[in-house]
Amino acid sequence: MDMLPNLTVRQLQTFREVMRTGSFSEASRVLGRTQPAISSMIANIESELGFPLFLREHGRVSPCPEAHYFLEEAEQVLERLDRAQRVMREFSTLDRGSLRIAVHPAASGYFLPNILAEFLKDKPKIHADLMMRTSQVVEDLIASQEYDVGLAETPPERPSIEIEQFALRCVVALPEASPLARYERLTPAELSGHPLAMLFDEHPLSRATRDAFNRQGAKLVRRFTLRTFLPSMRLVANGLCIAIVDRITAATYPSQGLVFREFDPAIEADIAVLMPAHRPASQLTQAFCALLRDRLDALKEPIAP
């Protein structure tokens, strides 16, 4: 069947219907075309193949032996096309595909999994690969074009990555019973002398916190040094310290035993949605990113006391 690629889908469908019904007239009725159009299409197929498929005698048609073999070939082609159309419809309705997501530790425990669960709740055929790595590694995974989307601390600009930044104000995490919980906003003056859980010295949020305390002449007491804010939540809930944390941690941690308040002056955690710059995003990736952006935008709203 070397010449099969020269035949059209409509020709193959017409031939299959003639074989099923056993006549040109019945095939024309089923397909909604005229009998001369059916006869002409079969003749064109036979001309393309170089041999007859039907014997025509006294107004009746009988398939030649070659027609039965050709029917098997035609049905395989049409079935593959039907299957491809079904799959592509599923892609267009976001019912099929895969997502490869790289996320930094702060969002890996609750925030990103919650969004992914919301997105996939009615999409059982979607496969997701969720990789937790440091922000630097997330950046490299997206730059290598290996992953579809990343969520990490905002990296420097680089041509292999599309960066959409979200500046999210940090908030103060307090023990629920703390006298400071009566304030809607807290400043370094109110937190002066209270034990804090903070990130390591080199982190931008630690530097910004020290600067804020220094400007107001407040006493900063670091009790715990952490790599991420998430462990500080249990320490705060048990009354061991206070923490000035990013909104992602605050928004997704189960808040038993603690409350959150706005911090003044503003300290912002710069978070970015990262996407590969050298390949187009799938419809599925675009839809997921739209939901992710929506949830990040919601974190810009003030904390309700």
Buried (B, 14 or more C-beta within 10 A) or exposed (E): EEEEEEBEEEBBBBBBBBBEBEBBBBBBBEBEBEBEEBBEBBBBBBEEBEEBBBEEEEEEBEBBEBBEEBBEEBBEBBEEEEEEEEBEEBBEEBBBBEBBBBBBBBBBBBBBBBBBEEBBEEBEEBEBEEBBBBBEBBBBBBBEBEBBBBBBBBBEEEEBBBBBEBEBBBBBBBBEEBEBBEBEBBBBEBBBEBBBBBBEEEBBBBEBBBEBBEEBEBEBBBBBEBEBBBBBBEBBBEBBBBBBBBBBBBBBBEBEBBBBBBBBEEBBBBBBBBBBBEEEBBEBBBBBBEEBEEBBEEBEEEBEE
